[in-house]
Amino acid sequence: MTLPAVRQRPDWQTWPNLITMVRFLLIPVYVVLVVQGHPGWALVSLVVLGVSDWADGFIARRFDQGSKLGKVLDPIADRLAIIAIVLSLVLVGLLPWIVVVLVVAVDVVLAVLSSVWFGGDPDLDVSWTGKIRSALLFVGLPVLLFSSTAWASEHSWIRITALVFVWLGTAGHLLAGAQYVAAMVRKRRSARSALA
């Protein structure tokens, strides 16, 4: 008597990937809420974004649901969220344009190198610098948004604290970008050496 074959789940069908897709959907929702002047609801959507960012990584590690697709989608979702959050805060006058320029410039360089050298998938692990950068920005940016609410706007220290986190996160973004570029250069040299 032969046992029925166990159906293998495709690599992309995981809970972390589903959570990541929800993050992609939440990004435009957040932008609309900020631009239309609903900082409270925008803050709620940001909290959900931040929790989902933590949750997909935790579930992937805890239940061994990591996937190649997840390694590609997760950093893309992080970068899109950061760009959307920063850009929306610039549009409503809470952040200077230089933050957007720095964040976007790093991501454009990484995207171009990744596309030219690795066909868009360098298959690199997320660095600790990248994780700390994301944590700083996902704390500083919501607090900056909160500083624009009626109650918080009366307390200037909230905005100052938020800006400190944001600038530290921006510096971390530049450093993480440099580390990813260095890792791609090493991987490309290693691949070339293997072919030589």
C-alpha positions in Angstrom: 0.0 0.0 0.0 1.5 3.3 -1.1 1.0 6.4 0.9 -0.5 9.5 -0.8 2.2 12.0 -1.9 2.5 14.9 0.4 1.7 18.1 -1.5 4.7 20.4 -1.3 3.9 24.1 -0.7 5.5 26.4 -3.2 8.4 28.5 -1.8 6.5 31.7 -2.0 3.3 30.6 -0.2 4.3 31.6 3.3 2.8 33.7 6.1 5.7 36.2 6.1 5.3 36.8 2.3 1.6 37.4 2.8 2.4 39.9 5.6 4.9 41.6 3.3 2.2 42.0 0.6 -0.1 43.6 3.2 2.8 46.1 3.9 2.9 46.9 0.2 -0.8 47.7 0.2 -0.6 49.8 3.4 2.0 52.2 1.9 -0.4 54.1 -0.4 -3.1 54.1 2.3 -0.6 55.8 4.6 0.4 58.4 2.0 -3.2 59.3 1.2 -4.0 59.8 5.0 -1.0 62.1 5.5 -1.6 64.2 2.4 -5.3 64.6 3.2 -4.5 65.8 6.7 -5.4 62.8 8.9 -2.2 62.4 11.0 -3.9 60.3 13.6 -5.1 57.6 11.2 -1.8 57.9 9.3 0.0 57.2 12.6 -2.2 54.0 13.1 -1.3 52.8 9.6 2.4 53.5 10.4 2.2 51.4 13.6 0.7 48.5 11.6 3.5 48.9 9.0 6.1 48.7 11.8 4.5 45.8 13.5 4.1 43.9 10.3 7.8 44.5 9.4 8.8 42.9 12.7 6.2 40.1 12.4 7.2 38.8 9.0 10.8 38.4 10.1 9.9 36.8 13.4 7.5 34.3 11.8 10.1 33.5 9.1 12.7 32.7 11.7 10.5 31.1 14.4 8.6 28.8 12.0 11.3 28.3 9.4 9.2 30.0 6.7 12.1 31.9 5.1 12.0 32.0 1.3 14.0 33.3 -1.6 11.1 35.5 -2.6 10.8 36.9 0.9 14.5 37.8 0.9 13.8 39.9 -2.2 10.4 41.4 -1.2 11.2 42.3 2.4 14.0 44.9 1.7 11.9 46.3 -1.2 8.9 46.8 1.1 11.2 48.4 3.7 12.7 50.8 1.2 9.4 51.7 -0.5 7.8 52.3 3.0 10.7 54.6 4.0 10.6 56.5 0.8 6.8 57.0 0.9 6.9 58.0 4.6 9.8 60.5 4.1 8.3 61.9 0.9 4.8 62.4 2.5 6.4 64.2 5.5 8.3 66.5 3.2 5.1 67.2 1.3 3.3 68.4 4.5 6.4 70.4 5.6 7.6 68.2 8.5 10.9 67.2 6.9 13.5 69.0 4.6 13.9 67.8 1.0 17.6 66.7 1.7 16.3 63.6 3.6 14.4 62.4 0.5 17.3 63.1 -1.7 19.7 61.1 0.4 17.3 58.2 0.9 16.3 57.9 -2.7 19.9 58.4 -4.0 21.1 55.4 -2.0 18.2 53.2 -3.2 18.7 54.2 -6.8 22.4 53.3 -6.7 21.6 49.9 -5.1 18.8 49.2 -7.6 21.0 50.0 -10.6 23.9 47.9 -9.3 21.6 45.1 -8.4 20.0 45.1 -11.8 23.2 45.5 -13.9 25.3 43.0 -12.0 22.8 40.5 -10.7 19.7 40.8 -12.8 17.9 42.5 -9.9 18.6 39.8 -7.3 22.0 40.0 -5.6 20.7 37.5 -2.9 22.3 39.4 0.1 21.3 39.1 3.7 19.9 42.1 5.4 22.7 43.7 7.5 22.5 44.7 11.1 23.1 48.3 10.1 20.1 48.0 7.8 17.9 46.6 10.6 19.0 49.4 13.0 18.5 52.0 10.3 14.9 50.7 9.7 14.3 50.7 13.5 15.5 54.3 13.9 13.4 55.5 11.0 10.3 53.5 12.0 10.5 55.2 15.4 11.5 58.7 14.3 9.1 59.1 11.4 5.9 58.1 13.3 6.9 60.4 16.2 7.6 63.2 13.8 4.1 62.6 12.3 2.7 62.6 15.9 4.4 65.9 16.6 2.0 67.5 14.0 -1.1 66.5 16.0 -2.9 69.2 18.0 -1.7 68.0 21.4 1.9 67.2 20.5 2.5 70.4 18.5 2.5 72.2 21.9 5.6 70.3 23.0 8.6 71.2 20.8 10.8 68.5 22.4 8.7 65.8 20.7 9.6 67.1 17.2 13.3 67.6 18.2 13.5 64.0 19.5 11.9 62.7 16.3 14.3 64.6 14.1 17.3 63.2 16.0 16.0 59.7 15.3 15.3 60.5 11.7 18.8 62.0 11.0 20.4 59.0 12.8 18.3 56.7 10.6 19.3 58.6 7.5 23.0 58.3 8.4 22.3 54.6 9.0 20.7 54.4 5.6 23.8 55.8 3.9 26.1 53.5 5.9 23.9 50.4 5.1 23.9 51.4 1.4 27.7 51.6 1.4 27.8 48.1 3.1 25.4 46.6 0.5 27.5 48.1 -2.4 30.7 46.7 -0.9 29.0 43.3 -0.5 27.8 43.4 -4.1 31.3 44.3 -5.3 32.8 41.3 -3.3 30.2 38.9 -4.6 30.8 40.1 -8.2 34.6 39.7 -7.8 34.1 36.3 -6.3 31.8 35.2 -9.2 34.4 36.5 -11.8 37.2 34.7 -10.0 35.2 31.4 -10.1 34.7 31.8 -13.9 38.4 32.7 -14.5 
